[in-house]
Amino acid sequence: MLKSNIVTVGDVEEINRTISRMKITKADLEQRHPQLDYVFTLAQNLKNKTSSSDVRTAITEKLEKVKTQWDSTQHGVELRQQQLEDMVIDSLQWDDHREETEELMRKYEARLYILQQARREPLLKQISDNQMLLQEMGPGDGIVMAFENVLQKLLEEYGSDDTRNVKETTEYLKTSWINLKQSLADRQSALEAELRTVQASRRDLENFLKWIQEAETTVNVLADASQRENALQDTVLARELTQQMQDIQAEIDAHNDIFKSIDGNRQKMVKALGNSEEATMLQHRLDDMNQRWNDLKAKSASIRAHLEASAEKWNRLLTSLEELIKWLNMKDEELKKQMPIGGDVPALQLQHDHCKALRRELKEKEYSVLNAIDQARVFLADQPIEAPEEPRRNLQSKTELTPEERAQKIAKAMRKQSSEVKEKWESLNAVTSNWQKQVDKALEKLRDLQGAMDDLDADLKEAEAVRNGWKPVGDLLIDSLQDHIEKTMAFREEIAPINLKVKTVNDLSSQLSPLDLHPSLKMSRQLDDLNMRWKLLQVSVDDRLKQLQEAHRDFGPSSQHFLSTSVQLPWQRSISHNKVPYYINHQTQTTCWDHPKMTELFQSLADLNNVRFSAYRTAIKIRRLQKALCLDLLELNTTNEVFNQHKLNQNDQLLSVPDVINCLTTTYDGLEQMHKNLVNVPLCVDMCLNWLLNVYDTGRTGKIRVQSLKIGLISLSKGLLEEKYRYLFKEVAGPTEMCDQRQLGLLLHDAIQIPRQLGEVAAFGGSNIEPSVRSCFQQNNNKPEISVKEFIDWMRLEPQSMVWLPVLHRVAAAETAKHQAKCNICKECPIVGFRYRSLKHFNYDVCQSCFFSGRTAKGHKLHYPMVEYCIPTTSGEDVRDFTKVLKNKFRSKKYFAKHPRLGYLPVQTVLEGDNLET
């Protein structure tokens, strides 16, 4: 009782309910204490009266055992009640700590959320607020630690109760607190890293602005110097200016990466200052820096162009055009090497990055190319239009060219190279732009495909992990098959959306062909692998479900498979189409409806046919059947509980054989737990099913009425006789707990089938139960309905159709009875079983074997009156029988002729038993 009152630690309502039950139990114990005292007094009196030392010792031991159990139970109830009351206090304390911790979590989670939303605040303020919140959370560790200490106390003191709820709740809150602190710490680190980046960028900005100011001064000086008259005619000065220009250009090139870094971090620097005026000023400084940088580069290029306008200007221009042609050819070759479109995301990403880098290089080279083309155009504008070249008449080559010829040669080369540069430049830009569009579109498609494939792969891995966790069907418990079927069907529905993802992946793959995009071998294999895995997953789920369903059909609760062990070779148990079992003898190659053990049992019952009295012959046969089916171990209340458990409330409902097997399996499983060495569940279930079919389904239709099943099992269950009468009446009575003639007829009809199956029905009025029904209602003044009390009063008269039932109880009671008397016929002493005492002669006793077989001793006739005892006699019964013997000594044969004998042997009858077939 105490073990069954396990409570959920922390659930105060449940604990209080359990305390209430403990108080009720304690009060019940105190209320029953007088009964205990009464039992002790009664046992003490019995011990004082008995002369047997063994009996006195046994009584003393039992009294001490009862006293010890009583005290132990009472002490256990008191201890448990006190423990539960302490648990209420501790649970309330734990609940207070839980609420305090939850409030703490809500408070700081809200604070963190507010901080996360304030992204436009200055970075220093965000760091300060975050640091302050971290410091404020310090005392919270003590609250969480106190909460955990309360949990440890609960676990130590109430470990035998259910502590899962408090443990899981406490662990969850503790983990949430740790995660919250970690989130704040991570945020602090990220903010500080961002601050360091911003500070570094600010330092770079200051240094860059300082440098650009110096560079602007230098460029302005060079610009002024290059614009003075005769500056370019002075070779030394021109060389110095050129060298200085090259130095400043090298500095500009060196600071190009610094400028890009500062410009790339401008958003972070402005964002770090929030919406303050300082942020606006910084934005203006950055814009001013951009403008000054562009002006510096333009002015530098202008000075360089002016300086290059010397005598060698056009030769350098030609050299520059040649270098541009080489550069354009090299970039064109690099671009061709990138083609065709890559087959997977990494390859396409490399092509995309290369394309962006090339576009960036073209952008940077644009000024140089256009400036060279423009300078060539200016030079060619001053040159005469090229005329067709005349054939040379003098084949002798000239050693030197005239200035006009040199100018024409330079103009011709410049016209050709500038045209080639322009053509290649435009072509390279067009091809690069078109290539970038192709790469971008292909990359977008492949990313979509790769993302869909990764998503599909994750879903398949999750589903495959579940599939790989399945146990082989052969290793599963039979009782769990239905649960596994339901889980597998639910799993099949759960993975159904994967089919849409497979279709999406295949559709995305088919969209690549119009783009002239062919997936790589790796990607194609991955795509094929995903399709194959999905098909295998579907097949495995279908196979699994099929195997489970087949196993459930062959081995499940309704399969009767576990009953196959009820027979041994050469016998085999088989099932007909309507689930009715039959048995095959492979040795004789014959089949029969009856279980081999049932056939042996029926054959053994033939030995009882020498019992002269039908009621006793039938009762002894039923008793042997009852013990063979182990129903003598089945309590009446247990039988009723099994009926309720299987919801057998509709008496007219027809049960199939699997339904009956389920009910019987529940019954015998319970019996096996109490009588492990006596009950063989498969054999008992199969035998009992065989007997029920023989009694109530002789045609083997596979259907038995609920009421028939109940009456059959109740009749052979263990219990007090009148209690059994009550159960039988209750099964047929209406809602008003009254019974009419029809309902009583149904009861008697089902009950009479039990002796009918044994071939004894003729002795109990045959199968016609109408006289018995009429007898019952005549006994009760022909009322339309009778109550349970009236039914029991009539059954106490042992009506002919039901006399076998009380006799069965007397047979069961007499089995272990020992009478301190000797049989006057066979001399058995002591007499075991029934004892028959003569009411005609003094000290004349007969054992049940001699009485049932009709044997007599000299001087004693069969028609002499006798009294039956199924338990040892008392002194009062001895005196009463002595008086009856005296009376019968003076009665004549005419007296017994006037008093006809009953057709059965009621309890303590004074008349001789007779064959009921009269």
Secondary structure, 3 states (H helix, E strand, C coil): CCCCCCCECCCHHHHHHHHHHHHHHHHHHHHHHHHHHHHHHHHHHHHHHCCCHHHHHHHHHHHHHHHHHHHHHHHHHHHHHHHHHHHHHHHHHHHHHHHHHHHHHHHHHHHHHHHHHCCCCCHHHHHHHHHHHHHHCCCHHHHHHHHHHHHHHHHHHCCCCECHHHHHHHHHHHHHHHHHHHHHHHHHHHHHHHHHHHHHHHHHHHHHHHHHHHHHHHHHHHHHHHHCCCCCCCHHHHHHHHHHHHHHHHHHHHCHHHHHHHHHCHHHHHHHCCCCHHHHHHHHHHHHHHHHHHHHHHHHHHHHHHHCCCCCHHHHHHHHHHHHHHHHHHHHHHHHHHCCCCCCHHHHHHHHHHHHHHHHHHHHHHHHHHHHHHHHHHHHHCCCCCCCCCCCCCCCCCCCCCHHHHHHHHHHHHHHHHHHHHHHHHHHHHHHHHHHHHHHHHHHHHHHHHHHHHHHHHHHHHHHHHHHCCCCHHHCCHHHHHHHHHHHHHHHHHCHHHHHHHHHHHHHHHCCHHHCCCCCHHHHHHHHHHHHHHHHHHHHHHHHHHHHHHHHHHHCCCCCHHHHHHCCCCEEEEECCCCCEEEEECCCCEEECCCHHHHHHHHHHHHHHHCCCHHHHHHHHHHHHHHHCCHHHCEHHHHHHHHHHCCCCCCCCEEEHHHHHHHHHHHHHHHHHHCCCCCCHHHHHHHHHHHHHHHHCCCCCCEEEHHHHHHHHHHCCECCHHHHHHHHHHHHCCCCCCECHHHHHHHHHHHHHHHHHCCCHHHHCCCCCHHHHHHHHHHCCCCCCECHHHHHHHHHCCCHHHCHHHHHHHHHHHCCCEECCCCCCCCCCCEECCEEEECCCCCCEEEHHHHHHCCCCCCCCCCCCEEEECCCCCHHHHHHHHHHHHHHHCCCHHHHHHCCCCCCCCCCCCCCCCCCCC
